Amino acid sequence: MTPRVLIVEDGLGPHPLAATRSFGAAGWHVGIGSPTPGGRAGSSRWAAAWHHVPPAEEDWEAFLAATREAVAEGGYDLVFGADDVEVLALSAGRDTLGALFPYAAHDSVLRAVDKLTLTRAAEAAGLAVPRTTDPAQGPTDLPLPVVVKARVHWTPGQRGVPARLDRSFCATADEVDRAVARIAAAGGAAVVQEVVQGDLMAVTLLLDRSGRRLAVVQQRARRISPYWHNSVLAETVPVDPALAAACEQVLHDLDWWGLANLQFLAPPDGGAPRLIDFNGRFYGSLALAGAAGCDLPVLWARAALDPSTSPGEPLTGTPGVRYQSLEEDLRRAVVERRGGLVRDVTDTLRTARGAVHSTWSADDPRPALRRSRQLLRAETRELARRCARAVLRRRERAAG
C-alpha cells in the first residue's frame, strides 16, 4: 500500500516543496494543507491533493479541526508541520489528529524550540553559545549592543498574534526594554543575547526513536540573503565528528528524536562555532541534504512508521554539493553588487549550473514559474511605489 503523508504549511516557503519532491519521488502520496492553494509545495507535480487548513496562529482549534478533516479525507499515515507554528500546533493536539505526528513528547518539543532551554542544554553539552540572559530574572548585564529574541515564536492557543516574532538588535537599554515588551505584548517571553559574528554553517542530524543516528550533514553558507539572513548559496563540507557528537548529545539531553537542523556562526578567527538557532522541522536548504545523499524526509518518515527500519550504517552527506536559492541570490546580487551589478548577476547565474535549487527543478518547473511571477509582480509594485514617491518629491521641490 502506498504510504500517505500530509504536510501542513503556510504556502510560502521552499522547504515544504523540497519535502514534497522527496516524498513524491520515493513513491509516497503527498497532500498539502495550507490556507490558500497554489503555494510552492502545492504547485508541485508531486502534490496529489490540497486541503484547506487555516493558519494556526489565527485559530488553533480551527487549525486542528481542518487538519483532522484532511487526515480523514486523505487517509494519511503521517502529518508534518512545515514551520515552528505548525509543529507546535500539531504537537499540542497530536492525540486528536488521527495520524502519526513523528516527534518526541510535547514537553521535549517545547524545550528544544525554546531558545533559553536550548542554549542551556547546548552549553552543558560543550557547545559554544552566545552569552544569554533571561530578562524575567532582571536587567541584562551584557554589554551593548545586544539582540533580543523570543524564546518561542508562538504558543498553542494564542490567537491574533504573529506566527513568528522577529528579533531586535538593540543599542541602548531603552531599546532592550521596548523589544522585551513587544514580545511580551504578543504573548511571548524574551531572551537577551550578545551579538556574535561569523560565517553561517549548520549541522543536520536525523535520529530514530531510540536516539540512534540515522544521518548527518554539515554545510556552510557562501552567500547570505540581505533580507532573510539565510543561505542563498551553500555547500556541504566534511562532517566535524566532535561537533556532530556534541550536537547529538544536546538532542539526547532534550529527549529529541527526528530531524534537527542546528545553525552556527563560525568566528572568522577560527574559534569554536556558536549555536544560534535550531530547526526541528524541514528547513530552507533541505534540498541540499537530499542531493548530498541523505533523503531526510523519507528516512524520517520511514523510521517513524516502522522503528525497525534502518538504512544500515548512518548516512553522511557527501561534501562539495552545492545549493542555491536562485531567485533570492539574484535579489542579493541587486543589493550587494559584488564587483558591480553585471558581474554579480552573471556570477550568480553561472553558479546556478550544477547546484540543487530551493524552487527550480527541470522535472518540476511549475513552482519556479509561479514563484517568478509572484516576484515579478512584487518588484513591479515596488518600482511603481518608488516612481510615485520620486514624482511627489519633485512636485514638492517645485512647489517650494
C-alpha positions as CSV (number, residue, x, y, z in Angstrom):
1,M,0.0,0.0,0.0
2,T,1.3,3.5,-0.9
3,P,2.2,5.4,2.2
4,R,0.5,8.8,2.6
5,V,1.8,11.9,4.1
6,L,0.2,15.3,4.8
7,I,2.4,18.5,5.1
8,V,0.7,21.4,6.8
9,E,2.3,24.7,5.8
10,D,1.6,28.4,5.2
11,G,2.1,28.1,1.4
12,L,5.1,30.4,1.3
13,G,8.4,28.6,2.0
14,P,10.7,26.4,-0.2
15,H,11.2,23.7,2.4
16,P,7.8,22.1,2.2
17,L,8.4,21.9,-1.6
18,A,11.7,20.1,-1.0
19,A,9.9,17.6,1.3
20,T,7.1,17.2,-1.2
21,R,9.5,16.4,-4.0
22,S,11.4,14.0,-1.7
23,F,8.3,12.0,-0.8
24,G,6.8,12.1,-4.3
25,A,10.0,10.8,-5.9
26,A,10.1,7.9,-3.4
27,G,6.5,6.9,-4.3
28,W,4.6,8.5,-1.5
29,H,1.2,10.1,-1.8
30,V,1.6,13.7,-0.7
31,G,-1.1,16.0,0.4
32,I,-0.6,19.7,1.2
33,G,-2.6,21.6,3.9
34,S,-2.4,25.4,3.7
35,P,-4.6,28.5,4.0
36,T,-4.7,29.0,0.2
37,P,-4.0,26.8,-2.8
38,G,-1.1,27.5,-5.2
39,G,1.9,27.7,-2.9
40,R,5.2,26.3,-4.0
41,A,4.6,22.9,-2.5
42,G,1.0,22.8,-3.7
43,S,2.2,23.7,-7.2
44,S,4.5,20.7,-7.4
45,R,3.6,17.8,-9.7
46,W,4.3,15.6,-6.7
47,A,1.4,17.2,-4.7
48,A,-1.5,14.8,-5.2
49,A,-4.0,16.7,-3.1
50,W,-4.6,20.1,-1.4
51,H,-6.7,20.7,1.7
52,H,-7.7,24.0,3.2
53,V,-6.1,24.4,6.7
54,P,-6.4,27.9,8.2
55,P,-3.4,29.5,10.0
56,A,-2.8,28.1,13.5
57,E,-1.9,31.5,14.9
58,E,-5.4,32.8,13.9
59,D,-7.4,30.0,15.4
60,W,-5.7,26.9,16.8
61,E,-8.9,24.9,17.3
62,A,-10.0,25.6,13.7
63,F,-6.5,24.6,12.5
64,L,-6.7,21.3,14.3
65,A,-10.2,20.6,13.1
66,A,-9.2,21.3,9.5
67,T,-6.1,19.1,9.8
68,R,-8.3,16.2,11.3
69,E,-10.7,16.6,8.3
70,A,-7.8,16.5,5.9
71,V,-6.4,13.4,7.5
72,A,-9.8,11.6,7.4
73,E,-10.4,12.7,3.8
74,G,-6.9,11.7,2.5
75,G,-6.3,8.7,4.7
76,Y,-2.9,10.0,5.7
77,D,-0.4,7.9,7.8
78,L,1.8,10.9,8.9
79,V,1.4,14.6,9.5
80,F,4.3,17.0,9.3
81,G,4.3,20.7,10.2
82,A,6.4,22.9,7.9
83,D,7.4,25.7,10.3
84,D,7.6,26.2,14.1
85,V,4.0,27.4,14.4
86,E,2.6,24.3,12.6
87,V,4.9,22.0,14.5
88,L,3.9,23.5,17.9
89,A,0.2,23.5,17.0
90,L,0.2,19.9,15.8
91,S,2.4,18.7,18.7
92,A,0.0,20.2,21.3
93,G,-3.0,18.5,19.5
94,R,-1.3,15.3,18.3
95,D,-3.7,12.9,20.1
96,T,-6.6,14.2,18.1
97,L,-5.1,14.2,14.6
98,G,-6.0,10.6,13.5
99,A,-2.5,10.2,12.0
100,L,1.0,9.8,13.5
101,F,2.9,13.0,14.3
102,P,6.5,11.9,14.2
103,Y,8.0,13.8,17.1
104,A,9.2,13.4,20.7
105,A,6.8,14.1,23.5
106,H,5.3,17.6,23.5
107,D,7.4,18.7,26.5
108,S,10.6,17.8,24.6
109,V,9.4,19.8,21.6
110,L,8.8,22.8,23.8
111,R,12.3,22.5,25.4
112,A,14.0,22.2,22.0
113,V,12.4,25.2,20.4
114,D,12.8,27.4,23.5
115,K,15.9,29.4,22.9
116,L,16.7,29.7,26.6
117,T,16.5,26.0,27.4
118,L,18.2,25.1,24.1
119,T,21.1,27.4,24.9
120,R,21.5,26.0,28.4
121,A,21.4,22.4,27.1
122,A,24.0,23.2,24.4
123,E,26.3,24.9,26.9
124,A,26.1,21.8,29.1
125,A,27.0,19.6,26.2
126,G,30.1,21.6,25.5
127,L,28.9,23.6,22.5
128,A,29.8,27.3,22.3
129,V,26.9,29.6,22.6
130,P,26.3,33.4,22.7
131,R,26.1,34.7,26.2
132,T,22.4,34.7,27.1
133,T,20.3,36.2,29.9
134,D,16.7,36.0,30.9
135,P,15.1,39.4,31.3
136,A,12.5,37.9,33.5
137,Q,15.3,37.5,36.1
138,G,16.3,41.2,35.9
139,P,18.0,43.6,33.6
140,T,20.7,42.1,31.4
141,D,24.4,42.7,32.3
142,L,25.6,42.0,28.7
143,P,27.5,44.8,27.0
144,L,25.5,46.7,24.3
145,P,24.6,46.2,21.6
146,V,22.6,43.0,22.1
147,V,20.0,41.0,20.3
148,V,16.5,40.3,21.8
149,K,14.8,37.2,20.6
150,A,11.5,35.4,21.5
151,R,12.2,32.2,23.5
152,V,9.4,30.6,21.5
153,H,7.8,32.2,18.4
154,W,4.3,31.1,19.1
155,T,2.4,29.3,21.9
156,P,-0.5,26.9,21.1
157,G,-3.8,28.5,21.9
158,Q,-2.8,32.1,21.1
159,R,-5.0,34.0,18.6
160,G,-4.4,37.0,16.5
161,V,-0.6,37.1,17.1
162,P,2.2,36.8,14.6
163,A,3.3,33.3,13.7
164,R,6.9,34.4,14.2
165,L,8.3,37.1,16.5
166,D,11.3,38.9,14.8
167,R,14.5,39.5,16.7
168,S,15.6,43.1,17.5
169,F,19.1,44.5,17.6
170,C,19.3,47.0,20.5
171,A,22.0,49.6,21.1
172,T,20.5,51.1,24.3
173,A,18.8,49.8,27.5
174,D,15.6,51.6,26.4
175,E,15.6,49.7,23.1
176,V,16.1,46.4,25.0
177,D,13.1,47.2,27.3
178,R,10.9,48.0,24.3
179,A,11.9,44.9,22.5
180,V,11.2,42.7,25.5
181,A,7.8,44.5,26.0
182,R,6.9,44.0,22.3
183,I,7.5,40.2,22.6
184,A,5.5,40.1,25.9
185,A,2.6,42.0,24.3
186,A,2.4,39.3,21.7
187,G,2.2,36.7,24.4
188,G,5.8,35.6,24.4
189,A,8.9,35.7,26.6
190,A,12.2,37.1,25.6
191,V,15.9,36.2,25.9
192,V,18.8,38.7,25.5
193,Q,21.9,37.6,23.8
194,E,25.3,39.1,22.9
195,V,25.7,39.9,19.2
196,V,28.0,37.4,17.6
197,Q,29.6,37.5,14.2
198,G,30.9,34.8,11.9
199,D,30.2,32.6,8.9
200,L,26.8,30.8,8.8
201,M,27.1,27.0,9.0
202,A,24.9,24.1,10.1
203,V,24.9,20.5,11.3
204,T,21.8,18.5,10.5
205,L,21.1,15.2,12.3
206,L,18.4,12.6,12.0
207,L,17.8,10.4,15.0
208,D,15.4,7.5,15.4
209,R,13.1,6.9,18.4
210,S,15.9,5.2,20.3
211,G,18.2,8.2,19.7
212,R,20.4,6.3,17.2
213,R,21.9,8.4,14.5
214,L,20.4,7.7,11.0
215,A,22.1,10.6,9.1
216,V,24.3,13.7,9.4
217,V,25.0,16.5,7.0
218,Q,27.2,19.6,7.6
219,Q,27.1,22.7,5.4
220,R,28.4,26.2,5.2
221,A,26.9,29.3,3.6
222,R,28.8,31.0,0.8
223,R,26.3,33.8,0.3
224,I,23.6,35.2,2.6
225,S,20.3,37.0,1.8
226,P,20.3,40.6,2.9
227,Y,16.6,40.3,3.5
228,W,16.2,37.0,5.4
229,H,19.8,36.4,6.6
230,N,19.7,32.8,5.5
231,S,21.8,30.9,2.9
232,V,21.1,31.7,-0.7
233,L,24.2,29.7,-1.7
234,A,25.6,26.9,0.4
235,E,27.6,23.7,0.1
236,T,28.2,20.6,2.0
237,V,31.5,20.2,3.8
238,P,33.1,17.2,5.7
239,V,31.4,16.5,9.0
240,D,33.3,17.6,12.1
241,P,33.0,14.5,14.3
242,A,33.4,16.3,17.6
243,L,30.8,19.0,16.6
244,A,28.3,16.4,15.4
245,A,28.8,14.4,18.6
246,A,28.2,17.5,20.8
247,C,25.0,18.3,18.7
248,E,23.8,14.7,19.2
249,Q,24.4,15.0,22.9
250,V,22.2,18.1,23.0
251,L,19.4,16.2,21.3
252,H,19.7,13.3,23.7
253,D,19.6,15.6,26.7
254,L,16.4,17.2,25.3
255,D,14.9,13.7,24.6
256,W,14.6,14.7,21.0
257,W,14.3,12.4,18.0
258,G,13.6,13.0,14.3
259,L,15.1,15.9,12.3
260,A,17.2,18.6,13.8
261,N,19.0,21.4,11.9
262,L,21.4,23.3,14.2
263,Q,22.8,26.6,12.9
264,F,26.0,28.1,14.0
265,L,28.2,31.2,13.4
266,A,31.8,30.3,13.0
267,P,34.1,33.2,14.1
268,P,36.5,34.5,11.5
269,D,39.4,33.9,13.9
270,G,38.8,30.2,13.8
271,G,37.2,29.9,17.2
272,A,34.5,27.4,18.1
273,P,31.3,27.9,16.2
274,R,28.5,29.2,18.3
275,L,25.0,27.8,18.2
276,I,22.4,30.5,17.2
277,D,19.3,28.6,16.1
278,F,17.5,25.2,16.0
279,N,15.1,24.0,13.3
280,G,13.3,20.8,14.4
281,R,11.5,20.5,11.1
282,F,12.0,20.8,7.4
283,Y,14.4,23.8,6.8
284,G,15.2,26.2,4.0
285,S,18.1,24.3,2.4
286,L,16.6,20.8,2.9
287,A,17.1,20.0,-0.8
288,L,20.9,20.1,-0.3
289,A,20.9,17.1,2.1
290,G,19.0,15.1,-0.5
291,A,21.4,16.0,-3.2
292,A,24.2,15.0,-0.9
293,G,22.8,11.5,-0.4
294,C,20.7,11.9,2.7
295,D,17.0,11.9,1.8
296,L,16.0,13.2,5.2
297,P,12.2,13.5,4.9
298,V,11.8,9.9,3.6
299,L,14.3,8.5,6.2
300,W,12.4,10.3,9.0
301,A,9.0,9.1,7.9
302,R,10.1,5.5,7.4
303,A,11.7,5.5,10.9
304,A,8.5,6.9,12.4
305,L,6.2,4.4,10.7
306,D,8.5,1.4,11.3
307,P,11.0,1.8,14.1
308,S,12.8,-1.4,12.9
309,T,13.6,0.3,9.6
310,S,17.3,1.1,9.3
311,P,19.5,2.3,6.5
312,G,22.4,0.3,8.0
313,E,25.3,2.5,8.8
314,P,24.4,6.1,9.5
315,L,24.4,8.1,6.3
316,T,26.8,11.1,5.9
317,G,26.3,13.9,3.4
318,T,28.7,14.0,0.6
319,P,31.0,17.1,0.7
320,G,31.2,19.5,-2.2
321,V,27.5,19.5,-3.2
322,R,26.0,23.0,-3.8
323,Y,22.6,24.5,-3.1
324,Q,21.3,27.8,-4.4
325,S,18.1,29.7,-3.9
326,L,18.4,31.3,-7.4
327,E,15.7,34.0,-7.1
328,E,16.9,35.1,-3.7
329,D,20.5,35.0,-4.8
330,L,19.6,37.3,-7.7
331,R,17.8,39.7,-5.3
332,R,21.0,39.7,-3.2
333,A,23.1,40.5,-6.2
334,V,21.0,43.5,-7.0
335,V,21.6,44.8,-3.5
336,E,25.3,43.8,-2.9
337,R,26.7,44.2,-6.4
338,R,29.9,42.4,-5.7
339,G,32.3,43.6,-8.4
340,G,29.4,45.6,-9.9
341,L,25.8,44.6,-10.8
342,V,26.5,42.9,-14.1
343,R,29.4,40.9,-12.7
344,D,27.5,39.8,-9.6
345,V,24.4,38.8,-11.6
346,T,26.5,36.9,-14.1
347,D,28.3,35.1,-11.4
348,T,25.1,34.2,-9.7
349,L,23.7,32.7,-12.9
350,R,26.9,30.8,-13.6
351,T,26.8,29.4,-10.1
352,A,23.3,28.0,-10.7
353,R,24.7,25.4,-13.0
354,G,25.3,22.1,-11.1
355,A,23.6,23.3,-8.0
356,V,20.4,21.9,-6.4
357,H,17.8,24.6,-6.1
358,S,15.2,25.7,-3.5
359,T,12.5,26.0,-6.1
360,W,13.8,25.4,-9.6
361,S,13.7,21.9,-10.9
362,A,13.8,20.8,-14.6
363,D,11.4,17.9,-13.9
364,D,9.1,20.0,-11.7
365,P,9.1,23.6,-13.2
366,R,5.7,24.9,-12.1
367,P,6.7,26.0,-8.6
368,A,9.5,28.1,-10.0
369,L,7.4,29.6,-12.7
370,R,4.7,30.5,-10.2
371,R,7.3,32.0,-7.8
372,S,8.9,34.0,-10.7
373,R,5.5,35.6,-11.5
374,Q,5.0,36.4,-7.8
375,L,8.4,38.1,-7.5
376,L,7.9,40.0,-10.8
377,R,4.6,41.4,-9.6
378,A,6.1,42.3,-6.2
379,E,9.1,44.1,-7.8
380,T,6.8,45.8,-10.3
381,R,4.7,47.2,-7.5
382,E,7.8,48.3,-5.5
383,L,9.1,50.1,-8.6
384,A,5.8,51.8,-9.1
385,R,5.8,53.0,-5.5
386,R,9.4,54.3,-5.9
387,C,8.5,56.2,-9.0
388,A,5.4,57.7,-7.3
389,R,7.5,58.9,-4.4
390,A,10.1,60.4,-6.7
391,V,7.4,62.3,-8.7
392,L,5.9,63.5,-5.4
393,R,9.3,64.8,-4.2
394,R,9.9,66.6,-7.4
395,R,6.5,68.3,-7.2
396,E,7.2,69.3,-3.6
397,R,10.5,70.8,-4.5
398,A,8.9,72.6,-7.5
399,A,6.2,74.0,-5.2
400,G,8.6,75.1,-2.6
